[in-house]
Every structure is written in structure tokens, then in C-alpha cells.
Amino acid sequence: MFSFFKKKSSTTADETAQPPADAAPEPSSGQQVPQPDPSSKGSKGWLRNPFASRDTADDGAEPVPAPATPAAHAVTVVQEPQAKPEAPASEGDRKGWMDRLKAGLRKTGTSISTIFTGTKIDDALYEELEDALLMADTGVKATNHLLQDLKQRVKNSKTTDPAAVKALLADALADLLKPLEKPLAIGEHTPTVIMVAGVNGAGKTTSIGKLTKHLADHGESVLLAAADTFRAAAREQLGVWATRNTVEIVSQDGGDPAAVSFDAVSAGRARGKDVVLVDTAGRLPTQLHLMEELKKIKRVVTKADASAPHEVLLVIDGNTGQNALNQVKAFDEALQLTGLIVTKLDGTAKGGVLAAIAQEKPIPVYFIGVGEKVEDLETFNAREFAQALLA
């Protein structure tokens, strides 16, 4: 199921950018490749992306040998994809996504739904529900909010059927999660620079690859920045996605991540790319020196394009429950996050963490992943999530 957001009018990209003091000067990128005529680009439409995958821990794609290049910064160029007309989401696509979402959230939802199989609405039911919500890592604050909201809804509706209470809980959860629902806008800036961070194993590089596919499938020209420069597997994995999706990638073996990011943003501006996706190295928020490196990447990207990065996304693993909330808080303090991608919700009984995020740190959730395939990573919809969880 694809949905789309309207592209806003683009700003004119500066053809040149001066390297910052704390970034390595941009080396020559090797072989020159003729650039496509910008006037031949197809028109772009609205972009809403579902992707897929139970984002496997950054090692989901099969590694391939990195091509040897004489240049310090290897710029791999593949034929640019033609813009494709966007097809509206069909009812079949929507039903297919809901089926996958329900299946993916079953581990979390089952323990909650079984509370409503009794015959009475009493204190015992609410106590069991409280325990189930806490076990799903909904968090104390969000759990208390949901219980109070639910009791008020039951009182107002005068319902006496426990099954009806489950539907009211779905409504309460959807309302709580609604502030997290926001589309990822592409097109206000040329290029739109998206910086992606996350802890090791959250599925960051895989998520970037899936996002790249959906962007390319909808006619967006993408440039990837392999700023995880010290982990060969990450560069190779991103290279696989670049080859599959026929997009360009800026990569360097063992170099400065900030310099690679600067080169990529500068190249994206000069070549009129729609999107530059910057893949950063996985790290824990307690690794202070690595968090400082992330801050440096963000500063250097801003020197390449004063308005960038336009999005700073954090990929979090749904299996980590309340620890995911702690990651959101720590990375937001360092980078001022604009959005989240929540992966691996199909492998956890802790999917309630989205309610905790909504209650304590309501940063938009752009995408959620509940499976291995590209179509299993979808844009987040509060109502769909609540209904699938309590199906």
C-alpha cells in the first residue's frame, strides 16, 4: 500500500560548496559520468512510503565484494531510473498490509485481547489490563492515561459488554498515537537530505535500503552516503541496495564519516538529486565519543547545505521495549530528531512502546516494520496500528 505526499516547489541547488574547516577537502571522484538532462525528468507526485521488513539487524542483505577504485572516495554510478507514474493504493494492497500488520503485532496484542474474553466489566478486568499493558512495555504514564481514558469512555457509552470495551480501548490507543502520525515530505528542498542514526543491530542500513527502493520506484533520484566508513559490511550492504535500485552511492574505505557526508551532500546539490540519504555508523547513546561524531556529521552536512539535514531519523528495534524510549530521548538530545522508524515489531511482545513514546516523547513515527520483505515496511497510521494490535 503506497500513499503519497505532495512535493513542494523545489529551491535552486547551489552548484558549488566550500569544504568546512573540520571536514576533509573533497577529493576528485574518479571517472566522470554524463549526468542526465534535468529537463527530461518525469513529474513527481506525492510520496508516502511503506517499506518492508522486519528490518534484520543491519546484516539482512547479502554482502558483495566492494569494487576497487583508485580514488579515495568511490562514487559508483548506475543508470538513473526513469520517473514512474504513481498508482493509487488499491483496496487489495491496503487489506494485504493490514493482514501483515495484524500478524506482526500478534505477540503484543494477544496478551491484551485475552483480557476481554470474560463476562464482566469490573476492577479485576482493569487490573488485568493494567498488567498486560505494562508487560507490553506501554510504560506507567501511558498505561495510566489509557486506563483513565478507557474508564471514561465505558462510562459515557454505558456499555456492559467486555468485547465492546476492547473496541473502546482501540479508540483510546488510536487517539494517544495520533500525534505520532506524520508524512515524510520530499521536495521542499533540492536535495532533501535525510540523516539516519541508530544503535547497532536495529536495522538501520536495511531500512535505508528499503526507503531507497520506494523513493526510486516513485521517480525520486537518490544519492546514498555510506558514512559508516569503518564497517565494510555496512558499505557493502548499502552498495547492494544502490545496485538493486540503480542509484548513486558515495563511499570511502576507512575515511572520515563527516567528510563522506559532506561530499555526498555537495554532489547531490550539484547533480540536482531529489534525496540524499546519509547512513551513519551504529552506536549506543552511552558511547559519548561516537555521539560527538554524530554531532560533527550533522554540523558538516549543514556546511555543505545551510538548510540541511532536513530530516534526522532514528531507527529503533521494537524488541528493545522501554530501552527504545531511552534511545529516543538520548539521540533526540544529541541530534534533535525529526522522525522515527520502528523495526522488527513482528518479533516482539513489546509493541506497546509506541504508546510510551507518544506519551513521553512524541516524535513522529514515519515507518514501522513487521516483516522481511520490502512491502512489510509501511508508513505509520495510528488507527490501523490500534485496530491491528487489538484485532
Backbone hydrogen bonds in HBPLUS format (Angstrom, degrees):
<---DONOR---> <-ACCEPTOR-->    atom                        ^
c    i                          cat <-CA-CA->   ^        H-A-AA   ^      H-
h    n   atom  resd res      DA  || num        DHA   H-A  angle D-A-AA Bond
n    s   type  num  typ     dist DA aas  dist angle  dist       angle   num
A0003-SER N   A0048-ARG O   3.23 MM  45  4.22 158.3  2.28 122.0 123.2     1
A0048-ARG N   A0003-SER O   2.08 MM  45  4.22  98.6  1.68 143.5 132.8     2
A0047-LEU N   A0005-PHE O   2.53 MM  42  4.27 118.6  1.89 101.2 111.9     3
A0023-ALA N   A0020-PRO O   3.31 MM   3  5.38 166.9  2.32 107.8 108.9     4
A0040-SER N   A0037-ASP O   2.86 MM   3  5.54 160.3  1.90 121.8 128.5     5
A0041-LYS N   A0038-PRO O   3.18 MM   3  5.60 169.9  2.19 114.8 117.9     6
A0058-ASP N   A0056-THR O   2.58 MM   2  5.80  98.2  2.24 121.5 110.7     7
A0074-ALA N   A0251-SER O   2.73 MM 177  5.26 139.8  1.89 160.0 167.2     8
A0251-SER N   A0074-ALA O   3.01 MM 177  5.26 160.6  2.04 148.4 154.6     9
A0076-THR N   A0249-ILE O   3.08 MM 173  5.44 145.8  2.20 156.0 159.1    10
A0249-ILE N   A0076-THR O   3.18 MM 173  5.44 149.7  2.27 143.0 151.2    11
A0094-ARG N   A0090-SER O   3.05 MM   4  6.37 159.9  2.10 149.0 154.4    12
A0095-LYS N   A0091-GLU O   2.88 MM   4  6.06 161.6  1.91 148.8 154.0    13
A0096-GLY N   A0092-GLY O   2.84 MM   4  5.98 155.3  1.90 145.4 152.9    14
A0097-TRP N   A0093-ASP O   2.96 MM   4  6.22 154.6  2.02 147.4 153.5    15
A0098-MET N   A0094-ARG O   2.99 MM   4  6.25 162.0  2.02 150.1 154.9    16
A0099-ASP N   A0095-LYS O   2.89 MM   4  6.12 154.2  1.96 149.6 156.5    17
A0100-ARG N   A0096-GLY O   3.07 MM   4  6.32 157.5  2.13 143.9 149.7    18
A0101-LEU N   A0097-TRP O   2.78 MM   4  6.00 153.2  1.85 149.9 158.6    19
A0102-LYS N   A0098-MET O   2.87 MM   4  6.02 163.8  1.89 149.1 152.8    20
A0103-ALA N   A0099-ASP O   3.05 MM   4  6.23 163.1  2.08 145.1 150.0    21
A0104-GLY N   A0100-ARG O   2.82 MM   4  5.95 154.0  1.89 144.5 152.4    22
A0105-LEU N   A0101-LEU O   2.94 MM   4  6.10 145.4  2.06 148.1 156.3    23
A0106-ARG N   A0103-ALA O   3.35 MM   3  5.23 162.5  2.38 100.9 105.4    24
A0108-THR N   A0105-LEU O   3.09 MM   3  5.45 124.1  2.41 106.0 119.5    25
A0109-GLY N   A0105-LEU O   2.82 MM   4  5.96 171.4  1.83 163.8 166.8    26
A0110-THR N   A0106-ARG O   2.93 MM   4  5.63 161.1  1.97 148.3 150.2    27
A0112-ILE N   A0109-GLY O   3.09 MM   3  5.29 130.2  2.34 101.4 115.0    28
A0113-SER N   A0109-GLY O   2.82 MM   4  5.99 170.8  1.83 165.9 168.6    29
A0114-THR N   A0110-THR O   3.11 MM   4  6.16 158.5  2.16 154.8 158.0    30
A0115-ILE N   A0112-ILE O   3.16 MM   3  5.74 156.0  2.22 113.7 120.7    31
A0116-PHE N   A0113-SER O   3.08 MM   3  5.85 157.4  2.14 121.0 126.1    32
A0117-THR N   A0114-THR O   3.40 MM   3  5.58 153.4  2.48 115.5 112.6    33
A0125-LEU N   A0122-ASP O   3.09 MM   3  5.43 124.4  2.41 104.3 117.2    34
A0126-TYR N   A0122-ASP O   3.32 MM   4  6.76 160.2  2.36 152.0 156.4    35
A0127-GLU N   A0123-ASP O   2.91 MM   4  6.14 151.6  1.99 149.8 158.2    36
A0128-GLU N   A0124-ALA O   2.96 MM   4  6.17 159.1  2.00 148.0 153.3    37
A0129-LEU N   A0125-LEU O   2.90 MM   4  6.11 154.6  1.96 147.3 155.3    38
A0130-GLU N   A0126-TYR O   2.88 MM   4  6.04 153.4  1.95 141.9 148.9    39
A0131-ASP N   A0127-GLU O   3.08 MM   4  6.36 160.4  2.12 147.0 151.3    40
A0132-ALA N   A0128-GLU O   2.95 MM   4  6.21 158.7  1.99 148.2 154.3    41
A0133-LEU N   A0129-LEU O   2.89 MM   4  6.11 161.4  1.92 154.8 159.2    42
A0134-LEU N   A0130-GLU O   3.02 MM   4  6.21 159.8  2.06 149.5 154.9    43
A0135-MET N   A0131-ASP O   2.91 MM   4  6.11 154.5  1.98 148.0 155.3    44
A0136-ALA N   A0132-ALA O   3.03 MM   4  6.25 133.5  2.25 137.9 150.0    45
A0136-ALA N   A0133-LEU O   3.18 MM   3  5.05 129.4  2.45  90.7 104.2    46
A0138-THR N   A0133-LEU O   3.07 MM   5  5.54 159.5  2.11 155.7 155.8    47
A0137-ASP N   A0134-LEU O   2.99 MM   3  5.09 153.6  2.06 109.8 112.6    48
A0352-GLY N   A0136-ALA O   2.99 MM 216  5.00 126.4  2.29 145.4 154.0    49
A0143-THR N   A0139-GLY O   2.94 MM   4  5.92 154.4  2.00 146.6 154.7    50
A0144-ASN N   A0140-VAL O   2.95 MM   4  6.11 166.7  1.97 153.7 156.6    51
A0145-HIS N   A0141-LYS O   3.02 MM   4  6.21 157.6  2.07 145.5 152.2    52
A0146-LEU N   A0142-ALA O   2.91 MM   4  6.10 162.3  1.94 149.8 154.1    53
A0147-LEU N   A0143-THR O   2.96 MM   4  6.17 162.3  2.00 153.9 158.5    54
A0148-GLN N   A0144-ASN O   3.05 MM   4  6.18 166.1  2.07 149.7 153.4    55
A0149-ASP N   A0145-HIS O   2.97 MM   4  6.09 162.7  2.00 150.0 155.4    56
A0150-LEU N   A0146-LEU O   2.80 MM   4  5.90 158.0  1.85 146.8 153.5    57
A0151-LYS N   A0147-LEU O   2.96 MM   4  6.11 165.7  1.98 150.7 154.0    58
A0152-GLN N   A0148-GLN O   3.16 MM   4  6.35 154.0  2.23 143.5 150.1    59
A0153-ARG N   A0149-ASP O   3.01 MM   4  6.29 153.2  2.09 146.9 154.6    60
A0154-VAL N   A0150-LEU O   2.86 MM   4  6.14 158.5  1.90 157.1 162.9    61
A0155-LYS N   A0151-LYS O   2.98 MM   4  6.14 156.7  2.04 142.3 148.8    62
A0156-ASN N   A0152-GLN O   2.90 MM   4  6.11 160.0  1.94 147.8 153.2    63
A0157-SER N   A0153-ARG O   2.93 MM   4  6.03 154.5  1.99 146.3 153.1    64
A0158-LYS N   A0154-VAL O   2.85 MM   4  5.72 125.6  2.15 137.8 151.1    65
A0164-ALA N   A0161-ASP O   2.93 MM   3  5.29 127.4  2.22 107.9 121.5    66
A0165-VAL N   A0161-ASP O   3.19 MM   4  6.63 139.8  2.36 143.8 155.5    67
A0165-VAL N   A0162-PRO O   3.02 MM   3  4.93 124.0  2.34  91.8 106.9    68
A0166-LYS N   A0162-PRO O   3.21 MM   4  6.64 142.2  2.36 144.8 153.6    69
A0168-LEU N   A0164-ALA O   3.07 MM   4  6.42 149.0  2.17 142.6 151.3    70
A0169-LEU N   A0165-VAL O   2.85 MM   4  6.15 145.1  1.97 146.1 156.0    71
A0170-ALA N   A0166-LYS O   3.02 MM   4  6.34 149.5  2.11 143.7 151.6    72
A0171-ASP N   A0167-ALA O   3.11 MM   4  6.45 149.4  2.21 141.5 149.3    73
A0172-ALA N   A0168-LEU O   2.95 MM   4  6.26 157.4  2.00 146.0 152.1    74
A0173-LEU N   A0169-LEU O   2.85 MM   4  6.06 159.7  1.89 152.8 158.1    75
A0174-ALA N   A0170-ALA O   2.92 MM   4  6.07 158.0  1.97 145.1 151.4    76
A0175-ASP N   A0171-ASP O   3.01 MM   4  6.25 157.6  2.06 148.6 154.1    77
A0176-LEU N   A0172-ALA O   3.03 MM   4  6.28 150.8  2.12 142.7 150.9    78
A0177-LEU N   A0173-LEU O   2.93 MM   4  6.15 154.6  2.00 151.4 157.9    79
A0178-LYS N   A0174-ALA O   2.97 MM   4  5.92 124.7  2.29 140.2 153.5    80
A0180-LEU N   A0177-LEU O   2.88 MM   3  5.60 155.6  1.94 126.5 134.2    81
A0181-GLU N   A0178-LYS O   3.01 MM   3  5.43 164.8  2.03 119.1 124.1    82
A0365-VAL N   A0180-LEU O   2.88 MM 185  5.35 155.7  1.94 134.5 140.0    83
A0192-THR N   A0274-ASP O   2.75 MM  82  6.06 168.6  1.76 141.3 140.7    84
A0276-VAL N   A0192-THR O   2.97 MM  84  6.19 159.3  2.02 140.1 142.5    85
A0310-HIS N   A0193-VAL O   2.88 MM 117  5.38 133.6  2.10 135.6 149.7    86
A0311-GLU N   A0193-VAL O   3.19 MM 118  6.54 148.3  2.30 157.4 156.7    87
A0194-ILE N   A0276-VAL O   2.83 MM  82  6.15 168.6  1.84 168.7 172.5    88
A0278-VAL N   A0194-ILE O   2.84 MM  84  6.15 169.7  1.85 162.4 164.6    89
A0195-MET N   A0311-GLU O   2.91 MM 116  6.23 165.0  1.93 160.7 158.1    90
A0313-LEU N   A0195-MET O   2.81 MM 118  6.20 156.0  1.86 166.6 171.5    91
A0196-VAL N   A0278-VAL O   2.98 MM  82  6.02 162.5  2.01 166.7 166.3    92
A0280-THR N   A0196-VAL O   3.37 MM  84  6.25 151.2  2.46 161.7 167.4    93
A0197-ALA N   A0313-LEU O   2.86 MM 116  6.23 162.9  1.89 159.5 164.6    94
A0315-VAL N   A0197-ALA O   2.95 MM 118  6.34 161.2  1.99 153.6 157.1    95
A0283-ARG N   A0198-GLY O   3.18 MM  85  6.54 149.3  2.28 130.6 139.1    96
A0202-ALA N   A0199-VAL O   3.32 MM   3  5.85 158.8  2.37 138.1 134.9    97
A0207-SER N   A0203-GLY O   2.96 MM   4  6.01 154.2  2.03 144.6 151.9    98
A0208-ILE N   A0204-LYS O   2.98 MM   4  6.29 154.0  2.05 149.7 156.9    99
A0209-GLY N   A0205-THR O   2.98 MM   4  6.26 154.8  2.04 146.0 152.8   100
A0210-LYS N   A0206-THR O   3.00 MM   4  6.32 152.8  2.07 148.4 155.4   101
A0211-LEU N   A0207-SER O   2.88 MM   4  6.09 160.4  1.92 151.0 156.7   102
A0212-THR N   A0208-ILE O   2.83 MM   4  6.01 155.8  1.89 148.0 155.1   103
A0213-LYS N   A0209-GLY O   3.07 MM   4  6.34 151.5  2.16 140.9 147.8   104
A0214-HIS N   A0210-LYS O   3.13 MM   4  6.47 162.3  2.16 151.3 154.6   105
A0215-LEU N   A0211-LEU O   2.94 MM   4  6.15 161.0  1.97 154.2 159.9   106
A0216-ALA N   A0212-THR O   2.86 MM   4  6.02 169.1  1.88 154.9 158.0   107
A0217-ASP N   A0213-LYS O   2.79 MM   4  5.93 156.9  1.84 149.3 156.5   108
A0218-HIS N   A0214-HIS O   3.16 MM   4  6.27 130.5  2.42 134.7 145.5   109
A0218-HIS N   A0215-LEU O   3.11 MM   3  5.27 137.4  2.30  98.6 110.5   110
A0220-GLU N   A0215-LEU O   2.95 MM   5  5.22 158.0  2.00 150.9 144.2   111
A0219-GLY N   A0216-ALA O   3.03 MM   3  5.17 152.5  2.11 115.7 113.6   112
A0274-ASP N   A0221-SER O   3.00 MM  53  5.16 133.8  2.22 126.5 140.3   113
A0275-VAL N   A0221-SER O   3.06 MM  54  6.39 153.0  2.13 160.8 164.5   114
A0223-LEU N   A0275-VAL O   2.89 MM  52  6.31 147.9  2.00 150.6 161.1   115
A0277-LEU N   A0223-LEU O   2.95 MM  54  6.36 154.1  2.01 155.7 164.2   116
A0224-LEU N   A0248-GLU O   2.89 MM  24  6.22 169.6  1.90 145.2 147.9   117
A0250-VAL N   A0224-LEU O   2.78 MM  26  6.18 159.9  1.82 160.6 165.2   118
A0225-ALA N   A0277-LEU O   2.80 MM  52  6.02 153.8  1.87 166.1 161.4   119
A0227-ALA N   A0225-ALA O   3.01 MM   2  5.63 128.9  2.28 105.4  90.7   120
A0279-ASP N   A0225-ALA O   2.94 MM  54  6.00 168.5  1.95 164.6 166.6   121
A0226-ALA N   A0250-VAL O   2.94 MM  24  6.14 169.8  1.95 165.7 169.1   122
A0227-ALA N   A0279-ASP O   2.91 MM  52  5.40 121.8  2.25 141.9 158.5   123
A0254-GLY N   A0229-THR O   3.01 MM  25  4.98 152.1  2.09 140.6 135.7   124
A0234-ALA N   A0231-ARG O   3.01 MM   3  5.52 128.1  2.29 110.6 123.1   125
A0235-ARG N   A0231-ARG O   3.32 MM   4  6.77 157.3  2.38 152.3 158.4   126
A0236-GLU N   A0232-ALA O   2.87 MM   4  6.12 164.2  1.90 157.5 162.4   127
A0237-GLN N   A0233-ALA O   2.83 MM   4  5.92 156.9  1.88 143.7 150.5   128
A0238-LEU N   A0234-ALA O   2.96 MM   4  6.14 161.6  1.99 147.2 151.9   129
A0239-GLY N   A0235-ARG O   2.84 MM   4  6.02 148.1  1.94 142.3 152.3   130
A0240-VAL N   A0236-GLU O   2.91 MM   4  6.25 143.2  2.04 145.7 155.0   131
A0241-TRP N   A0237-GLN O   3.22 MM   4  6.62 158.4  2.27 147.4 151.5   132
A0242-ALA N   A0238-LEU O   2.91 MM   4  6.21 152.7  1.99 147.2 155.5   133
A0243-THR N   A0239-GLY O   2.95 MM   4  6.16 156.8  2.00 147.4 152.8   134
A0244-ARG N   A0240-VAL O   2.90 MM   4  6.16 164.7  1.92 153.5 158.0   135
A0245-ASN N   A0241-TRP O   2.99 MM   4  6.05 153.0  2.06 145.4 152.1   136
A0247-VAL N   A0242-ALA O   3.01 MM   5  5.03 162.5  2.04 140.0 145.7   137
A0246-THR N   A0243-THR O   3.29 MM   3  5.01 162.5  2.32  99.0 104.1   138
A0259-ALA N   A0256-ASP O   3.03 MM   3  5.26 119.0  2.42 103.3 118.1   139
A0260-VAL N   A0256-ASP O   3.09 MM   4  6.45 158.8  2.14 158.6 164.5   140
A0261-SER N   A0257-PRO O   3.02 MM   4  6.23 157.9  2.07 146.2 152.3   141
A0262-PHE N   A0258-ALA O   2.90 MM   4  6.15 155.2  1.97 146.7 153.5   142
A0263-ASP N   A0259-ALA O   2.90 MM   4  6.15 165.7  1.92 152.3 155.7   143
A0264-ALA N   A0260-VAL O   2.97 MM   4  6.17 159.0  2.01 148.5 154.1   144
A0265-VAL N   A0261-SER O   3.01 MM   4  6.23 165.6  2.03 153.3 156.4   145
A0266-SER N   A0262-PHE O   2.94 MM   4  6.09 165.7  1.96 155.0 159.5   146
A0267-ALA N   A0263-ASP O   2.86 MM   4  6.03 159.6  1.90 148.1 154.2   147
A0268-GLY N   A0264-ALA O   2.79 MM   4  5.97 155.8  1.85 147.1 154.6   148
A0269-ARG N   A0265-VAL O   2.97 MM   4  6.21 153.3  2.04 148.2 154.2   149
A0270-ALA N   A0266-SER O   3.01 MM   4  6.23 168.5  2.03 151.1 154.4   150
A0271-ARG N   A0267-ALA O   2.92 MM   4  6.00 151.0  2.00 149.4 156.8   151
A0273-LYS N   A0268-GLY O   2.95 MM   5  5.01 155.5  2.02 149.0 152.8   152
A0272-GLY N   A0269-ARG O   3.23 MM   3  5.21 159.0  2.28 101.6 107.9   153
A0287-GLN N   A0284-LEU O   2.98 MM   3  5.47 162.5  2.02 116.1 121.9   154
A0288-LEU N   A0286-THR O   3.06 MM   2  5.56 122.3  2.40 107.7  91.7   155
A0290-LEU N   A0287-GLN O   3.02 MM   3  5.50 124.6  2.34 109.5 123.3   156
A0291-MET N   A0287-GLN O   2.96 MM   4  6.28 149.6  2.05 151.4 161.1   157
A0292-GLU N   A0288-LEU O   2.93 MM   4  6.20 148.0  2.04 146.1 154.4   158
A0293-GLU N   A0289-HIS O   3.16 MM   4  6.43 140.6  2.32 131.0 141.2   159
A0294-LEU N   A0290-LEU O   3.07 MM   4  6.45 148.0  2.17 142.6 150.4   160
A0295-LYS N   A0291-MET O   3.09 MM   4  6.46 155.6  2.15 145.9 151.8   161
A0296-LYS N   A0292-GLU O   2.96 MM   4  6.26 149.5  2.06 144.1 152.6   162
A0297-ILE N   A0293-GLU O   2.94 MM   4  6.30 156.7  1.99 150.9 156.4   163
A0298-LYS N   A0294-LEU O   3.07 MM   4  6.40 161.4  2.10 152.1 156.4   164
A0299-ARG N   A0295-LYS O   2.96 MM   4  6.28 156.6  2.01 147.6 154.0   165
A0300-VAL N   A0296-LYS O   2.86 MM   4  6.10 164.0  1.89 159.3 163.1   166
A0301-VAL N   A0297-ILE O   2.92 MM   4  6.09 157.1  1.97 152.0 158.2   167
A0302-THR N   A0298-LYS O   3.14 MM   4  6.37 151.0  2.23 142.5 149.8   168
A0303-LYS N   A0299-ARG O   3.15 MM   4  6.56 135.2  2.37 137.5 149.6   169
A0303-LYS N   A0300-VAL O   3.01 MM   3  4.98 125.7  2.31  93.5 108.1   170
A0304-ALA N   A0300-VAL O   3.13 MM   4  6.52 137.9  2.31 143.3 154.4   171
A0304-ALA N   A0301-VAL O   3.11 MM   3  5.14 129.0  2.38  95.3 108.8   172
A0305-ASP N   A0301-VAL O   2.99 MM   4  6.30 143.7  2.13 145.3 155.8   173
A0308-ALA N   A0305-ASP O   2.89 MM   3  5.34 159.6  1.93 120.7 127.5   174
A0338-THR N   A0312-VAL O   2.90 MM  26  5.27 171.7  1.90 143.7 146.0   175
A0314-LEU N   A0339-GLY O   3.10 MM  25  6.60 149.5  2.20 143.2 150.4   176
A0341-ILE N   A0314-LEU O   2.95 MM  27  6.21 151.4  2.03 150.0 149.3   177
A0316-ILE N   A0341-ILE O   2.87 MM  25  6.27 161.1  1.91 162.6 168.6   178
A0343-THR N   A0316-ILE O   2.87 MM  27  6.20 166.9  1.89 165.3 169.7   179
A0320-THR N   A0317-ASP O   3.04 MM   3  5.83 165.7  2.06 124.7 128.6   180
A0318-GLY N   A0343-THR O   2.76 MM  25  5.63 164.6  1.78 151.5 157.0   181
A0321-GLY N   A0318-GLY O   3.43 MM   3  5.95 172.4  2.44 114.2 116.5   182
A0323-ASN N   A0320-THR O   3.05 MM   3  5.39 139.6  2.22 146.6 138.2   183
A0324-ALA N   A0321-GLY O   2.83 MM   3  5.51 144.6  1.96 117.7 127.4   184
A0325-LEU N   A0322-GLN O   3.04 MM   3  5.20 124.0  2.37  98.9 112.5   185
A0326-ASN N   A0322-GLN O   3.25 MM   4  6.70 151.9  2.33 145.4 152.6   186
A0327-GLN N   A0323-ASN O   2.94 MM   4  6.29 149.2  2.04 144.7 153.3   187
A0328-VAL N   A0324-ALA O   2.94 MM   4  6.25 157.5  1.99 149.4 155.1   188
A0329-LYS N   A0325-LEU O   3.06 MM   4  6.35 161.8  2.09 150.6 154.5   189
A0330-ALA N   A0326-ASN O   3.02 MM   4  6.23 162.5  2.06 148.9 153.3   190
A0331-PHE N   A0327-GLN O   2.89 MM   4  6.01 176.6  1.89 162.0 163.0   191
A0332-ASP N   A0328-VAL O   2.91 MM   4  5.84 151.1  2.00 143.3 152.1   192
A0333-GLU N   A0329-LYS O   3.08 MM   4  6.20 151.4  2.16 140.8 147.8   193
A0334-ALA N   A0330-ALA O   3.23 MM   4  6.51 147.0  2.35 140.6 149.0   194
A0335-LEU N   A0331-PHE O   2.79 MM   4  5.83 158.8  1.83 152.9 158.7   195
A0336-GLN N   A0332-ASP O   2.75 MM   4  4.47 148.8  1.85 126.3 131.2   196
A0340-LEU N   A0364-PRO O   2.77 MM  24  6.14 131.8  2.00 146.3 161.1   197
A0366-TYR N   A0340-LEU O   2.85 MM  26  5.79 138.4  2.03 148.1 157.7   198
A0342-VAL N   A0367-PHE O   2.96 MM  25  6.37 159.5  2.00 155.2 153.9   199
A0369-GLY N   A0342-VAL O   2.75 MM  27  6.21 145.9  1.86 154.2 159.6   200
A0347-GLY N   A0344-LYS O   3.14 MM   3  5.58 163.9  2.16 112.5 117.5   201
A0345-LEU N   A0369-GLY O   3.05 MM  24  6.21 156.0  2.11 171.0 165.7   202
A0353-VAL N   A0350-LYS O   3.21 MM   3  6.23 161.1  2.24 127.5 129.0   203
A0354-LEU N   A0351-GLY O   3.47 MM   3  6.50 173.3  2.48 124.8 124.3   204
A0355-ALA N   A0352-GLY O   2.93 MM   3  5.52 136.6  2.12 114.4 124.9   205
A0357-ILE N   A0353-VAL O   2.90 MM   4  6.23 154.8  1.97 151.4 157.9   206
A0358-ALA N   A0354-LEU O   2.93 MM   4  6.13 158.1  1.98 143.7 149.7   207
A0359-GLN N   A0355-ALA O   2.97 MM   4  6.16 147.8  2.08 144.5 152.8   208
A0360-GLU N   A0356-ALA O   2.91 MM   4  5.99 157.9  1.96 150.3 156.1   209
A0361-LYS N   A0357-ILE O   2.72 MM   4  4.89 150.1  1.80 132.3 142.1   210
A0363-ILE N   A0361-LYS O   2.66 MM   2  5.82 130.9  1.89 119.8 103.6   211
A0380-PHE N   A0366-TYR O   3.14 MM  14  5.66 148.2  2.25 117.6 122.4   212
A0368-ILE N   A0378-GLU O   2.88 MM  10  5.65 153.2  1.95 158.6 167.1   213
A0378-GLU N   A0368-ILE O   2.99 MM  10  5.65 153.1  2.07 163.5 159.8   214
A0370-VAL N   A0376-ASP O   3.12 MM   6  5.58 161.4  2.16 141.8 146.9   215
A0376-ASP N   A0373-LYS O   3.01 MM   3  5.32 156.4  2.07 108.8 116.3   216
A0377-LEU N   A0374-VAL O   3.35 MM   3  6.02 169.1  2.36 118.9 120.0   217
A0385-PHE N   A0381-ASN O   2.95 MM   4  6.11 162.8  1.98 157.7 163.1   218
A0386-ALA N   A0382-ALA O   3.00 MM   4  6.20 168.8  2.01 153.9 156.4   219
A0387-GLN N   A0383-ARG O   2.99 MM   4  6.13 164.8  2.02 152.7 157.1   220
A0388-ALA N   A0384-GLU O   2.88 MM   4  5.99 158.2  1.93 149.2 155.5   221
A0389-LEU N   A0385-PHE O   2.90 MM   4  6.01 157.8  1.95 151.1 157.5   222
A0390-LEU N   A0386-ALA O   3.19 MM   4  6.29 152.2  2.27 143.5 149.4   223
A0391-ALA N   A0388-ALA O   3.43 MM   3  5.06 165.8  2.45 102.6 101.7   224
